[in-house]
Amino acid sequence: MGPRIVIYCCANSVIVPEESVEKAMSERGAEIQMVRLPCTGRTDTLYILKAIEAGAHLALVVGCPEGQCQFIEGNLRAKMRVRFANRLLAEAGLGAERVRMVNLSPAEADRFPAALNEAIDKARELGAWRAEDEAAPRKRG
């Protein structure tokens, strides 16, 4: 089973090309869940941690470039929450690299596949944080 990634994506940032996600899922063996948000400032540390707890190897937050947030500082809030989530995960012994943030404008859709591939590589390197996640199929429901 490939790495599981949850992507939290700002509705005003890059429009994530579905073909990039589908290609990553089929060619790279990744399991990807997309969560669209009105702004990455709405990203909650608890939701990020719940995604990791539920078996995601990595969470990727995709927001607007700094200084270009439609909601003034939503992407800066998201950046602080990403740092906080990584700090909590590090304190729990799960590593400080399970949550990443990338800033892309709507005109930078061509940069998304590289960011996604980098996240997949990192997720594969990190592996599941629980041994049973690697062995057992994921429960849905």
N, C-alpha and C positions, 0 to 999 in steps of 0.2 A: 504494500500500500504506500502511495506517495505522500508527500507532505500536505498537510491541511493548512490553508491560509484563509483568514477572514480579511476582506478589504473593506474599509470604511472610506467611502468616497464622497467628497463634496459635490453637490449638484451644480455648483458654479465653477468648479475646477475643470480639469480635463474630462471630456466625455470618454469614458473608458471604452475602447474598441472591443466589442463582444468577441470578435474573431481572435483577438489576442488572448482573452481568457479561455475561449474554447480550445485554441491551439495549445496553450499551456496545460490544459486539463488532459488533452488527448496525447500530445507528444511528450510532455514532461511528466505525466502521471500525477499531476497535482490535483487536489480537491480544493476548489475555490468557492467561497461564498461571498457575494457582493452585498454590501449594505449601503444604500444611498442615503445621504444626509443633506439637509438644507444647507448645512455649513459644518465644517469639521469642528467648529467650536461647540457643536452639539455632541461630539464624541465624549462619552463618559468613561472614566477610568474603570468603573465597575463593569461596564459592558465589555471592555477590552479584556479585563481579567477573567470574566465569565467565559469568553470565547476560548481563552487559553485553558481554563479549567475544563471546558467541555471537549478538549482534545485538539484544538488548533495548535500547530507547531509555531505559528507566527501570525501576528496581526499587522496589517499594513494600512496606514492612514494616508490617504491621498487628498491633499488640500491645495488651495491657491498659493501662488508665490507670496512671500512675505511682503506686506505693503499693498497687496492687491485684493485683500479680502473685501467682499461686498458688505460684510457685517463688521467692518473696521478691524477688529483684532481676533476674530474667530480662529484663524489659523495659528495665532500666537498662543491662544488658550489650548488648542489641540496639542501644540508642541510641548507645552508644560505638562499636559496630561500624559503624553507619551513618555516623557522623562520620568514622571512620577510612577507610572505603571512599570517601567523598566527597573526603577529603584526598588519597588515593592517585590517584583519578581526576583531580583538579585538577593534581597534580604531573605527571601523564602528558599534560596538555593537553586533557583530555576534559570539563572543567567539574566544578564541585563541587556540582551539583544533580541528578545522575542517580540518586541513592538518597534516598528519602524515608521518613519514619516517621510514622505516625499512630496515636494511642492511642485505642481505642474499647472501651467495656465491652459485655458481651452485650446490655445494654438499649439500646444506641445504634445498632442496625442501620439506622435511618432516616438516620443521618449518613454511612453508607458510600457511597451513590451520589454525594454531593457530593465526598467525598474522592477517589473514583475518577475523576470528571469532571475534577477539578483536576489529578490525575496525568496523565490523558490530554492535557489542554491543555498541561501542562508538557513531556510527552514529545514532543508535536507541535512545540512551540517549539524544543526541543533538537535534534530530528531524530536521525538515525542518526549514530553517531560515525565510521562508515566510509562512504565514498561508495558503495561497491559494495553496501552493505546497502539503499540506497534503490532501486537499479536492478535488482538480481537477486532472483528469488524465493528464499525461505528454504529451505535444504536441511533435510530431516527425516531422521532415521534413527538 
